[in-house]
Every structure is written in structure tokens, then in C-alpha cells.
Amino acid sequence: MALIEWRKEYCTGIEGVDFEHEALIRQINDVYKMVEDRADKALVIDSLGEIYGSISAHFALEEQMMLRHQYDHYQQHQADHERLLDDIRDITDEFEASIDTDDTAFKQRLANWFQLHFKTHDSRLHNLAGMQSHEAVSQSTLKTLIQNAKNKLLQRQDRAR
């Protein structure tokens, strides 16, 4: 069973954004499955790093789009992005430091982390027709953004040890 199922309410109407949101849901579901299956802790931490990298790159691209279209809720939306990045770092730190993981609490925290932002900030984006035709970003650019953000998180983890 998946932790989070894609729902129509998550759609912003912006094809690229929706594609990335669906990919993020798959990543979150994969991490939870790893935790349920008692996968190696380093593998789970690496996958949380992938989520951090993906969401960091996604936020950067989303913020560029909002600025380009002079989105009036940009400041609040960007601040929520920063909070979400802090939260996924905290989730990763706590998972790494834990001896035993409370699967139920971990599941709830991951689900809440994803869903709260979509119910508030991203739900407003679907009303912006001008953002619906934003230009695509090359896959190599996106992969580089993701890898750089992931490396930054995991290096931070290593320094904390």
C-alpha cells in the first residue's frame, strides 16, 4: 500500500509542476516502503537525500516561475519552501539518529510534510493561467540541481557526526 496516493486536488494545472509532484510522491512512497521493509539505514538516508535534492530543485524552478509571472503570494510561498526544506532535513537527521524507527510516526510525518504545502500554497497556483505554459527545463539541468542539493544535505549529515 502506498503512503500517499496521487489525488486530483494535488494538480496545479501546470504540467511540469504536476509531473514533479507525482515523482515526489513516488519517492516518498519508496522511502516509506524501505522503512517498512527494514532496509539498510544508509539506503534510506540516501533516498531521503534524493527527496531533499528533488524538492530543492523543484522549489528553485517553481520560485523562478512565480517571480517571472509576478505571483502575488511569492514571499509566503517561498518562506514555506524554506520551512519544508528545514523539515526534510530534520526528518533525515532524526531518522539517522534513531535506533528504532516508529513506523507510524515516520509515516505520518512524511505524509504531513508533503500534504500541508499542497493544501495551502500549491493549491493557489492552479489559478494562474499564465504559469500553465512555462518553459521546460532540461533533464541535465534538473539532475545537476538535484545532485547538488542532495550532496549538500548528505555532506551536512557527515559533518554533524
CORUR-V369213 format. One record per backbone hydrogen bond with DSSP energy under -1.0 kcal/mol. NH is the residue of the N-H (numbers start at 0). CO is the residue of the C=O. If there is no record, write none. Layout:
NH;CO
NH;CO
This chain:
9;6
10;7
17;13
18;14
19;15
20;16
21;17
22;18
23;19
24;20
25;21
26;22
27;23
28;24
29;25
30;26
31;27
32;28
33;29
34;30
35;31
36;32
37;34
38;33
43;39
44;40
45;41
46;42
47;43
48;44
49;45
50;46
51;47
52;48
53;49
54;50
55;51
56;52
57;53
58;54
59;55
60;56
61;57
62;58
63;59
64;60
65;61
66;62
67;63
68;64
69;66
70;65
73;70
76;72
77;73
78;74
79;75
80;76
81;77
82;78
83;79
84;80
85;81
86;82
87;83
88;84
89;85
90;86
91;87
92;88
93;89
94;90
95;91
96;92
97;93
102;100
105;101
106;102
107;103
108;104
109;105
110;106
111;107
112;108
113;109
114;110
115;111
117;113
118;114
119;115
121;116
123;120
126;123
127;124
128;126
130;127
131;128
133;130
141;137
142;138
143;139
144;140
145;141
146;142
147;143
148;144
149;145
150;146
151;147
152;148
153;149
154;150
155;151
156;152
157;153
158;154
159;155
